[in-house]
Amino acid sequence: MEFSNKELMQKDINYIWHPCTQMKDHEQIPIIPIKNAKGVYLYDFDGNKYIDAISSWWVNIFGHSNEYINNKIKDQLDLLEHVILAGFTHKPAIDLAEKLVKITPDGLNKVFYADNGSSAVEIALKMSYHYHLNVNDKRTLFLSLSNSYHGETIGALSVGDVELYKKTYKPLLLKCIQTPVPKDQTLQSANDALLSLENILKKDGSSISAFIVEPLVQGAGGMHMYHEEYLRGARELTKKYGIHLIVDEIMTGFGRTGKMFACEYAKIEPDFMTLSKGLTGGYLPLSVVMTTDNVYNAFYCDYNEFKAFLHSHSYTGNTLACTAAIATLEIFEKENTIEKNVELSRHMKKNMARFDNLKNVKNCRILGMIAVIELTEIDVKKRVGLKIYEYALSRGVLVRPLGNTIYVMPPFIITKDEIDTIFDTIYNAIVEKL
Amino acid sequence: MEFSNKELMQKDINYIWHPCTQMKDHEQIPIIPIKNAKGVYLYDFDGNKYIDAISSWWVNIFGHSNEYINNKIKDQLDLLEHVILAGFTHKPAIDLAEKLVKITPDGLNKVFYADNGSSAVEIALKMSYHYHLNVNDKRTLFLSLSNSYHGETIGALSVGDVELYKKTYKPLLLKCIQTPVPKDQTLQSANDALLSLENILKKDGSSISAFIVEPLVQGAGGMHMYHEEYLRGARELTKKYGIHLIVDEIMTGFGRTGKMFACEYAKIEPDFMTLSKGLTGGYLPLSVVMTTDNVYNAFYCDYNEFKAFLHSHSYTGNTLACTAAIATLEIFEKENTIEKNVELSRHMKKNMARFDNLKNVKNCRILGMIAVIELTEIDVKKRVGLKIYEYALSRGVLVRPLGNTIYVMPPFIITKDEIDTIFDTIYNAIVEKL
């Protein structure tokens, strides 16, 4: 049976409440039903195609319906789709954990599995708090950066600082402190922000369990970028005050910033790292919390001391998701992806040069495979981002600006021609629509 | 390359921190690496097999590596593995939502997707709170049952009441109220508990946003069961006080209690229903929150009124997970599963009769495909459950008692002979080990 976009959209609207969406918008803007996808292209039911320039919410790495990953999942389906991870284990969970320990910063030796980024952040927060309890040091405060985003469940939302997501739920949230994020990518602003951090730690350091940061790039906070010196300084200061450093690499991990993990730029060893999104190459929900032997050992004791970390999700360490993740890491190795991306990033940067001359453009910045065109302040109610979205879509490009910030985060298998198409489209959108 | 259990366990222990586990236990108890599985059987790397009598943490429904589900996932892999669900959609998400709306109680017309049960509970809580804000009625309290379990993220943990999971994190949790769960399955105790509920609502009713319940069976709270009259009464009372009723069917849904959803026993129409676990047949992490047009409409307005529900997870409505869920629901239809399970449940009940005569057994109870043998109170430090677990495992049966409560929750494709094996093993474990 054949379907049209219109038919399917109507059926969709009847039943689905979409995430992060004012559903009334879709009285004007069509919801696009995707029939199939290959590489960077999404195909709808009316025969249109779209370049997925945002990697389907920052998750896809090696393109849609990737043959290598597909085959690995198909093989695994015939063996084992899932098994309880308490008391039991399976080879994909073990192999993935081993690979992750090898490629993440030194010291991160233990892998705790979960299903999505928010849950990973909650686990890191609970582990940090519980660690301190286990060593007789009660610390009930968490510290995060201003303008940060760490997810949507109550704990994760509490350490975030994007008003749009958080404001409504304030009375439900955990009390947290924010310290200013460096205001730009300069060394000076990193040092300024470190002074603020030090002042907060002097005052509240002994009550703070963990400091959680998005390293170098704050995703939902408008792809704001800062200097790596801030991470180095923050690592030193948190160590001094016995505070855990949680590096949330859910968005930045797996090559997105030009290195495998953003914190490699600063050569730091965090106490916790959270990973998701690119972990499975954009295939399946999976997240992990990586931590140190020191943290692990504080929970390791006779059962009857009741110090164990009893957190669980039913699908923890799902076999199929681990399989997708292993296949993804294998492609990184086979294809020498991180190195190849240097050239793609350079090509995006070249494409961005002409935007500096546009009167509505405030700032262009790029780090690895994240290219950002920030427009001048325009009243949020004018919904400039939405105009850019609609324009680009009508020309076969999926971008999804965050307010006035347009960003390009393509799958790593994109070609230079496709990059040109994306930037040409955005350029024309700004010229024609603003 | 061939591996042994021992080799893989060592590698596992080096890298993985298992959920809900005191890792030191595994100095004595082996972690069992599963190589493959088929139907109710798990096979390890040393050639042993185990009947999965707990459906791998209550998720598996139609057996492991089910050919029908496997084939549907393989076909979908060649089309589309995943696409962003904001602005875009896909057929598996639409078809699944349509099916869920059809089979759930009247009034639950909208489907909001997420990845795991905890996240679904958090979404329901946030939606309920936000709904009231949107209609100018600020209600910051949540009500739940004593002895309840709703997940492990901060919000979900806050509405739970199992001390073992919650106590450690008290200072981080949202303030919630508990009302007593009916103390047993009698009508009398349901009515007693309704009186307590009414007293709480008289006092705090106008501050309470939602009352969240596990319908008829409290899973992690020792498979405690209560009479359906409580649900009917709770629905009436919550309606009277303008309080949402959230029915958490994450464990009870998809035939586990003998009906498709436990709340069918009470013929109630809740405001929210949360689903996960069995939803994908035990294949992949996926959860949904179902709600009413009334709730949906309170968020439906012009964007610039800023009333939208902005919650999202990257993998929301994952295409492969939706595909597994559709295949699972199709098997229910094709196989007439709910009806067939009546006979299996009866056979489990028959098997349970002889346990009443054992001196260490306090209570036997069953509802649909959940059979429970509760032992007499024995000091938790004696870890009776662990002894039963080890004994059964050495005889090829995976059970995982909750403290002194042994339960059997098998996949629905189990045979009567396999049921006999499970109960014989448990019987012998109690006789020989206690």
Interface residues (C-beta under 8 A of the other chain):
Chain A: F3 L8 M9 K11 D12 N14 Y15 I16 W17 H18 P19 C20 T21 Q22 M23 K24 D25 I29 I31 I32 P33 I34 K35 N36 A37 L42 D52 I54 S56 W57 W58 V59 N60 H64 S65 N66 I69 N70 I73 K74 L77 D78 L79 L80 E81 H82 V83 I84 L85 A86 G87 F88 T89 H90 K91 A93 I94 A97 E98 L100 V101 N109 K110 V111 F112 Y113 A114 D115 N116 G117 S118 S119 E122 L125 K126 Y129 H130 L133 K138 T140 G151 E152 T153 I154 G155 A156 S158 L164 Y165 T168 Y169 P171 L172 L174 S276 K277 G282 Y283 L284 P285 L286 T291 Y296 F299 Y300 C301 D302 Y303 N304 K307 A308 F309 L310 H311 S312 H313 S314 Y315 T316 G317 N318 L320 A321 K381 R383 Y389 L398 R400
Chain B: F3 L8 M9 K11 D12 N14 Y15 I16 W17 H18 P19 C20 T21 Q22 M23 K24 D25 I29 I31 I32 P33 I34 K35 N36 A37 L42 D52 I54 S56 W57 W58 V59 N60 H64 S65 N66 I69 N70 I73 K74 L77 D78 L79 L80 E81 H82 V83 I84 L85 A86 G87 F88 T89 H90 K91 A93 I94 A97 E98 L100 V101 N109 K110 V111 F112 Y113 A114 D115 N116 G117 S118 S119 E122 L125 K126 Y129 H130 L133 K138 T140 G151 E152 T153 I154 G155 A156 S158 L164 Y165 T168 Y169 P171 L172 L174 S276 K277 G282 Y283 L284 P285 L286 T291 Y296 F299 Y300 C301 D302 Y303 N304 K307 A308 F309 L310 H311 S312 H313 S314 Y315 T316 G317 N318 L320 A321 K381 R383 Y389 L398 R400
